[in-house]
Amino acid sequence: MYLPQSQIKTGLKTQGNEFFTLDGRSYIGDYFETSNGRYYSGKSPNDINVFEIYSNNPNTLSPSPIESETSGGVQDIIDIPYYNSRQITSLSSTSTKFPISFLPSPTPEDYEFGEIERYFLKKRNEVKYKEINQEEWKKYVDNNPNVPFQLFLPFSISWEISGDKDKVFNTNKNTVERAIQRFKLLGFKSYLKERYTQFYK
């Protein structure tokens, strides 16, 4: 990798939780920044095994391997040459399936029980979420090679849908806040539009 010295900022170091790798692991160590806002491992482009890392800061997110995005959801288009260059064969396979949005439709039995489970994906290098069904979600939890599991964090939350409306609101709000703390879900409340009585009846 060659870049003119004027186009890179070296001497940077992270102790963790600032950057992550393509497979979602926190990156610790030396890194450098390029003039186009990308970040790479190592002290300089001359290091061996330089690879791109991604910022956890939503104000300085480095460009994603995914080139464009759909409104309100997670991108379904992937930059195949990018992944081919990194020999990530599971993502460049033509059999790879991308997440499809899903909106729960509680049954009378669900309302009698009082709650449902909701399943989500968070794009690891962007503040983007998508709600999906349980079957699809399990593929990401199980690292199924037919889905781009490296790109997404799967998580689920219990969601109350019946009973005292104020209690339902507060319970779901607390559930969301616990999930935000546990999984570091920046922007998740905004994604849900803080509609804590959604599906209530």
N, C-alpha and C positions, 0 to 999 in steps of 0.2 A: 504494500500500500504506500503510494507516494503522494504527499501533499506539501506544497511550499510552506516554509516556516511561518510565513505571514498569515496563513489560513488556519493555523491551529493554536490552541492554548494548552500548554502542557503544565506539569507540576501539580496536577490536581489529584486528590485522594479522597476516598469515601470510606466511612466506617460501617456502611450498611444502611438499608432502609431508604436510600436516596435513589438508587437505580436497580433495575432488575434485568435479567437475561431473557432471551427469547423463550426459554422454557419456564419462566416465572420465578426463578430463584433470585434472591437478593444478591447484588454484586458488592463485594468488598475489595478494595485495593486501589491501585493507580488507574487513572483514566485521563483522557484528553478530549477536548471539545473542538469541533471544526467550525469554520465560519458560517456554515449553513445550519448550525444549531443541532448537529448530531453529536453523539457521545460514543467513545470507543474505549475498550479495555486497554491497559498498558500505559507506559510512560510517554510513548510517542508512536507514530505510524511505523517506525522501524522495528518495533518489538515483534517477537514471534507470537503467532496465534492471536492476532488482534481480532476482536469481534465487537459488534455493535451492542451497546447497552441502552436501556430506555429509562427516562426520568420518571419518578413517581410524582413529581411536582406538576400539577395541571397547568401552571402558568409557563412552564418551560418544557413541555412534553416534546421529545424529539420525534421527528416524523415516523409514522408507523410503517411497517412493512405493507400494511393495507393502504391502498392508494386513494380510495374515495369512500364516502360513507353515506348511508341512507338516513333520512330524517327520523330522529327519535329511536333509532335502533342500532344494532351492531352490524358492521359491514359484512356483506356476504361475498365480496370480491377479493381475491387474493393475488398477490404479485408472484406468480409461479417462478419467473426467473430468479427472484430473490431467494426463494426457498431451495430451488435447484442448486444455486451457487453454494448453499450451505449444506447440501446433501440431505435435506429433510424430505425424504421420499414419501412419507405418509401424507404430507400436505400437497405434494405435487401430483399425487395419484388422481386419475380421473374419477375414481370411486369416492373421493372425499366429499362428504356432505356437510353443508353449512347449516347453522342453527336457523330454525323457522320460528317466528313469533307465535306465542300461544296466549290466549286469554281464558282463564278458568271460567267454567260454567257450572256452578255448584248445583248438585242434585237435591231433591227433597230429603234424601237420606243425609246429605252433607249438612243441610240446615238443621236437621234433627240432632245430628251429632254436635253441631255448633262451630266447627272449624274445618278448614282445608289446609293442605300444604301447598305452598307456592314455590316454584323452581325458577332460578335465575342464572344468567351468565353475566360476568363482568369482563370486559376486554381488559387484559392485563396492563397494557401500556396506554390506555385512554380511559377517560371517565365516560364510559358507554356501557349500557345495560340492555339486556333483552330477557323477557320472560318466556320460558319454554315449558314443554310438558315433561312429565316425570320420565317417560321413556327416553326422550332425547337427553335430558339432564344426566341420566345414569351413564350414558355413553361417555360424557365428559368426566364424570367421577371415576369411571373405570379405565380412562385413558384409551378408549377405543380408537384403533388406528384409522377408522373410517370417518373420524371427525377431527377438526383442527384443535385438539384439546390443549396444545401448547399455548394457544392464544387467549384462552379464557379461564376464569376462575368460576367454578360452579358452586352455588350455595342455595340453601332453601330456608324458608321461614314458615312457621305455623301462623295461620291467619284466622281470627275469629270472625264469624259471619252471622251469628244470631245471639240473642240474649239482650241484656240491658245495653242500649246504644252507647251511653257514656262509657260504660265499662269496656265495651268492644273497642271504642276509639282509643282509650288509654292503654289497653292491653296490646293492641296492634302497634301503637306508637312506641311503647317500651320494647316490644319485640324487634322492631326496626332499629331502634337505637342500640340494642345489644348486638345485633348483626353488624351494624356499622363499626362498632368498637372491635368486635371479634375479627372481622375480615378486612377492616380498613376500607370501607365502602364510601369513598369520597363521592358526594353528589347523589347518593342513593335516595335520600329523602326527596330531592328535587325530581328524580326520575319517577317516583311514586306520586308526585304532586301532593304529598302529605295527605292523601285521601285514605285515612285510616278506617273509614267505614265502607270502603269499596266492597261490593258484593253483599253488604248487610241487608238482611230482610227479617 
